[in-house]
Amino acid sequence: MIFNIIIGIWVTAGILMGFAKTPAVQLVDTPIAFMHIPMAITMEVAFLGAAIYGGLWLARRRPGDDAMSLAFAEIGLWFGLIATTTGSIWAKVNWNAYWSWDPQQTGIVATLLTYAALFALRNANDDENKARDLWAVYAIFGFIAAIFWTYMFRRLLPTLHPENIMAQSDDTFKTVLRFNYLGFILLMIRIVQLRARVERASLRLREMSWM
């Protein structure tokens, strides 16, 4: 309970500091950036968690590892959707359009579609252990795809997204942004733990119904 309160205060403080901060270089206005950028980073961390726990499932065959992998991917997908929405608001303020099919925008959509496909494939298999095995492999490759779409793809084509904002911005901007990175990652991990707990409880109920 105390941990939840600390996370709530941390995230709220980070958002308030972001809205009180002056704009960064190369941008008209940036308050939403203090939510958008950390959300995108947190999405990547969540997908990394899904890949790690997928690998642990393959190595240890523990249902709890599969539950954590699934939870990380689900929550990561939600953080990605929020990052996309806040990114559109940021784009409207800075580039006068909510959507312009910029490589970064295209990349995050491709990432979200990749994970949506993974969930569809998992749910299409009736054999639970086989579904877990396939999920684990796909989760690992999904993270590799996410890195390509969100970090490498935009460097292959011209982009509206400014480069080196962190390097060119002042120390306060960097500090607040990093403060929000940690806050949103902690929030994501807590939600993942709760989602995994629900998944494990659901598994126990299914096992009881088979007896």
Secondary structure, 3 states (H helix, E strand, C coil): CHHHHHHHHHHHHHHHHHHHCCCCCCCCCCCCHHHHHHHHHHHHHHHHHHHHHHHHHHHHCCHHHHHHHHHHHHHHHHHHHHHHHHHHHHHHHHHCCCCCCCHHHHHHHHHHHHHHHHHHHHHCCCCHHHHHHHHHHHHHHHHHHHHHHHHHHHHCCCCCCCCCHHHHCCHHHHHHHHHHHHHHHHHHHHHHHHHHHHHHHHHHHHHHHHC
